[in-house]
């Protein structure tokens, strides 16, 4: 990465800018300007913090200038962090440029600020950037920032990014498609669940399948319940429960015996959502599981299933040493009783 960063310019350099519309006759403003161009980087950083707290658009050109040109990485990082309070085209462009800053912390701060964007119009600059961006970190950050914006025009770019050599880029592309609920992407996402070499990508794709509206992803998710990475198995169990795929009941029952309790917990929760009485015995057995979070989830799942034969084990769970488990047992008993 290259940079043409300089030390701080004098206040007079700012005063010549048409975009700078601050009352320089005000004593406080004069002090802020002086600190912003001080030779001491610590003073310049404090000036950035002070100016950002004003939330005054008139100071934006100066904050942007600090991000673009200050010779001190801490000053640039602070400017990148504080610019998250604005969503103007100029701010977004400067943050996109900062994704190539020579300092890793500044790049990360710029990425975090971009991910806080909520407005679609300035966010469209991210789509334009992504069209020509080749740097892996920048592509990852741009896709992450696009997720919650849900811009339809980002779908094609995200689909193309599913073939990116970087797992981080592929993972964020999956997230964009998931937030968009882009139905046309489901076959590609299923292919990633089955075959992507990165567990992080497979996990993200398994979660993204949750926007399917039918059981077309059933076989993919059942296969994912035996993935080599427990995080993928955990996510697959959660998605099965979200989609309420009753045909996955046997696969979920097997997942209750997973070596990782996190998978057991999600499989238990999923069985509760399926509300199948023939799962009662398997879920009841988990009320003696050594991890209290699983016991709590088992009690809640039994309440969801609603089988009266579970009342005896739920009564016994009222004596569990964990108060959260006892509370879950009371809830489940009341839930079953209300349904009778």
N, C-alpha and C positions, 0 to 999 in steps of 0.2 A: 504494500500500500504506500502511496506517496501523498504528500501534503505540502501545502504552501503556507503553513501556519506562521504567524508573526507575533511579535510582542504587541502589547496593547497600543492602539493609536491614541493620539491626544484627543481631548474633547472637541477641539476645533474641527477635527476630521469628521466627527459625527454631525456637528452643527451645520455642515455644508450639505447634509443629506435632506432632500425634500421630504422624505418619509418621516423624518425626526421632528415631532411636533410637541416637544416638552417645553414648558415655561422655564427657561434657563435663568430667569431673574429670581426665581424662588430659591431661597437659601438652601433648603433641603435637597432640591434637585441639583443645585450646583455641587453640593457635597457628594451626591451619588455619582455625578459625572466625574468628579475628581477621583473618587475611589475606583471607578470603572476603568480608568486609564492609569492607575497607579502602577509603579514598577514592581510592587510587591504582589505576587499572585494571590496570596491569602486575602489581601484587601479587595482585589478584583472579584474573587469568589464571593466574599461577603456582600459586595455590591450587587452581584447577580441575584443572590438570595433576597436582598432588600428590595430590589426592583421587581422581582417576580411576585413578591407579596402584595405589591400595589395593584396587581391585576389591571394595569392600565395599558391599553393597546398602543398608546403613543410610545411606550418604551420598547415595543417588540423589535424594531430594527436593531436596537442595541444588544438585546439578548441574542438575536440571531447572529449578529456580528461576532459576539463573544464565542458562540459555538463554532462559527466558521473559521475564525482567525486567531484566537488566543493561543499563545505559545505554551500555556500550561494545561496539562491534561485534566487536572482537577477542576479548573475553571470551565473547560469545555464540557466535562461530564455534568457539572452542576447546571450549566445552561441547558443541556439536553434533557435533564430531569425536569427542570422547571418549565420548559416549553410545553410540557404535556398539558398545561392548563389552557392552551389555545388550540384551535382547530382551523387555522387559516391556511390558504394555499402556500404562503411564504414559509410558515412554520413547518408544514409537512414536507416541503421541498428541502428545507435545511436539515430536517431530521433524516430524510432519505439520504442526503449527501453524507451525513455523519455516520451512516452505516459503513462507510469506508474510512473512518477516522483511524489514524495510526495507533490510537490507544484503545485497548480492548474494553476497558470499563466505559469509555465514552460511546463506543459502538453498542454495548449492551444497554446503556441508558437510552440511547436513541431508539433502539428496538423496543424497549419497554414503553416509551412515550408513544410510539406509533401504535402499539397494541392497545392503547387506551382510547384510540379514535372511536367516536360514536356517530359522526355525521357522514353521510354518504358522499356528498359533493367533494370535500377535500380528500376523502378516502379514495376517490377515483384516480388520484395521482399515483397511488400505489399500483394500480393496474397498469398504468402507462409505464411506470418504472420496471415492473416485472417483465414487460415485453422485451426489454433490452438488457436486463440485468443478468450477469453471468457469475457473479461472486456468490459462493455458497452461503456464507453468513447472511448477506443481504437478501438473497432469495428466501431463505428461511424466515427472516424477520418480516419481510413483506407479506408472505403468505400468512404468517401468524397474525399480523395486523388486519388482514382481510377477513379473517374468520367471522367475527361477530358483525361485521358490516353487511354481510350477506348480499353482496353486489352480484347480480346475475351475470355480469360480464366477466366475473372472476372464475366462473365454472370451467370454461375452455382452457384457461391457463392452468388451473389446478389439475385438470385431467392430463394435460401434457406433462405436468410436473410429477405425475405418478411414476414416470420412467426415469426420473432424475437419478444420477449415480449416488447422490447423498441421501442417506436414510432420514436425516433431519428435514430435508426438503420434502421428501415423499410423505413423511408423517404430517407435516403442516398442510400439504396438499389434500391429504385425506380429511383433515379437520375442516378445511374450507368446504369440501364437498358434503361433509356431514352436516355442517351448519346450514348449508343451502338446501339440504334434503334433495339432492340432485339425483332423481331416480335413474337417469341414464347412466350414472356412474356405478350402480350396484354391481354389475358383472365385473367391472375392473376392481372394485373394492373386494369382492369375493375372491378374486384371483390373488390379491395381495395377502388376504388372510391365509390362503392355502400355501403360498409359495414364496412370499417375500423373505429374503435372508435375515432381515432385521426384526427381532422380537418387538421392538417399539412400534414399527410400522404395522406388523400383524395385529398387535393389540389395538392400535388406533383404528385400523380397518374393521376389526371385529366390533368395536363400539359404534362405528359409523353405520354398520348394517342395521342399527336400531331404527332407522327411519323407513325400513321396508314396510310395505302395507299388506303383505301376504306371507305365506310360508316358503317363498322361493329360496330363502337363504338358510333353510333348515339344515340341509346336508352339510353346508359349509360350517355352520356353527357347531353342529354335532362333532364334526372332525376337529374343530378348534378346541373342543373340550378335552382333547388328548394331545394338544400341542406340547412341544418340548419345553416351552417357557411357561411357568406358572402364571405370569402376568397375563398372557394371552388366554389361558384357560379361565382365569378369573373374569376377564372382560367378556369372554364368550358366554359364560354362565349368566352374567348380568344382562346381556343382550337377549338371551333366550327368555329370561324372565320378563324383560320389557316387552317383547313381542308376544309373550304368552303362547309359546309354541308347545302345545300339549304333547305333540308327537316326540318331543325331546325328553319326556319324563324319565325313561330308562337311562339315558345318557347322564341326566342330572343326578339320578340316584347313585350311579357309579362315581360321579364327581364328589359326592359326599365323603368318600374315602380318600380323597386326594391327599398327598403328602403335605400340602400347604393349606393351613387353616383358612387363608384368605379365599381360596377357591371353594372350600367347604362352605364358608359363610355365604358366598354369592349363590352357590347351588341351592342352599337352604332357602334363601330369600326367593329365588326363582320358583322353587317348588311351592312356596306359599302363594305366589301369584298365580300359579296354574290351578290352585284350589282343587286338586285331585285327591279324593279320600284314600286311594290306595298308596299314597305317599306318607300317610300318618305314622305308620310304624317306623319307617326309616328316619323321619324327622324327629319323632319322639326320642329315639335312641341318642340324639345329639344333646338332650337335656343334661347329660352327664359328661359332655365334652370338656376337656381340660381348659379350653379358652373360653372365658366368660362371654365374649362378644358373640361367639357361635351359639352358646346356650341361649343368650338373649334372642338371637335371630330365630332359633328353633322355636322358642315359645311364641314369638310373633307370627311365624309361619303357620303354626298349628291353629292359631286364632283365625288366620286367613282361610285355611283349609276348612275349618268349621266342623270337624268330625268329633262327635260327642265322646268317642272312645278315647280321645286324648285328655279328657278332663282329669282322669286319675293321675297321669304323669304331671300335668300342669299343677294339680294340687300339691304334689310332692315338691315341685319347683318353687312353691311359695316359701320353702325353707332354704333356698339357695343362699350361699354366703354373699353373693353379689346383689346389691339393691336394685341394679338395673335389670337383672334377670327376674327378680321377684316382681318388679313393676310390670315387666313384659308378660309374666305369667298371669298377673291379675287382669291385664288388658285382654289377653287371649280368653281367659275364662268368661269374662263379661261378654266378649264378642260371640263366643259360642252360645252362651246362654241367651243372648238377644236374638239369635237366629233360630232358636228352637221353637 
